[in-house]
Amino acid sequence: MNFPFYIARRYLFSKKSHNAINVISAISVCGVALATLALICTLSVFNGFQDLVASFFTAFDPELKVTAVRGKVFDGQDPRVLALKQMPEVEVYSESLEDNAMVQYQGRQAMAVIKGVEDNFDRLTPIDSILFGRGDLMLHDEVADYAIPGIQLLSSLGSGIRFLDPLEVYAPKRGAKVNVANPSTAFVSGNLFSSGLVFAVNQEKYDASYILTSLAFARRLFQYDTEVSAVNLRLNPDADIDAVKKEVQERLGADFRVQDRYEQQADTYRIMRVEKLISYLFLTFILVIACFNVIGSLSMLIIDKREDVVTLRNLGASDSQIVRIFLFEGRMISFFGAFVGVALGLFLCWLQQAFGLIRLGNSGSFVVDAYPVSVEAMDVLVVFVTVLLVGFLSVWYPVRYLSKRLLK
């Protein structure tokens, strides 16, 4: 057995001549454990919110989205794009066209994003999970085009879900100049009727501005023939998204951009990652402060064991072995604190997942009633390594300095 480790273990668990040293050692372990617990729980809550946001976007964004690198639209009949239909990994191929327009209902106006989609859009994403109202998912028939607006946009227009009058949609003519005498000639207009449905993604970007309608209506409104703003793909369940994405990018070349769901919402996830990183750094700083308790505990232990040091030297222990005894003591305090903190953190995360102990507020006021939690193995590993590294580094210099003074 390693001699310094054996003596350090005895010092950690044995009763000291001064009871205060036992108390301070226990406080040191608790301090490291609490800092570790805070790191585990905080990072898991950020993961939970990220998964929650991803679940909302999943119902609106496709698995893979192909857009043009330059310009807002591209030709949907491009042979390179049409060839994607033949890929065995592609289960659903759907085109969409979206652009800005003005919407008017009974004199109330709002700017909106008109998103024209194909009839197979319900097969592309689980859109039914965010639809509310009474009616079928129908975007057009032989006589009219229908709208599925965001719930906040309906509130701005004051129309209600089943609006009686049609929504008047206006878009500027491409390349046309505004005639001051008759400005209406510079716009293309169209009417959208109520489908009896509304969607709620719980994200203002969509709920306050988007209107889903047919691809044919969007092309007439924005004066396009075969152009699309995006080609959306849904893959087979057993397909590797990253591998298919790379293959699609190679087939299309540098003129097109292929994005997965996370890249489609890059700004949102970037903000969440930055917030998570800042929280990690702040809590690591608190961990450093907690490690001062370990230094204090070791300082008192070194003073308490002066007679033992003399005995060990007389028995033939070298100075480096004696220094390592107290180094092992500090490292074991950090290790036990980290282990207990990780265990308690995982237990609290499980309790939150199972019972929702910490709630966000009044029931129904938020998207979820309790704080969402998602534990990732990589976060646990990073926290455990961080605690050990900070603990080991924080005791190295003080122990060596105090031990050398004691040996002199």
Protein Blocks (a to p, Z undefined) as FASTA:
>chain_A
ZZklmmmmmmmmmccfblklmmmmmmmmmmmmmmmmmmmmmmmmmmmmmmmmmmmmmmmp
cfbdcddfedjbdcfkbmklmmmmmpmklmbdcddddddddddeehiacddddddddfkl
mmmpcfklmggceddddfbdfkbccddddfklmmmnonojblfbdcddddddehiacdfk
lmmlmpccdddddehiacdehpaklmmmpccddfklmmmmnopakbcfbdcddddfkbcf
klmmmmmmmmnommbccddfklmmmmmmmmmmmmmmmmmmmmmmmmmmmmmmmmmmmmmm
mmmmmmmmmmmmmnopafklmmmmmmmmmmmmmmmmmmmmmmmmmmmmmmmmmnomaafb
dehkambfbdcddddfklmmmmmmmmmmmmmmmmmmmmmmmmmmmmZZ
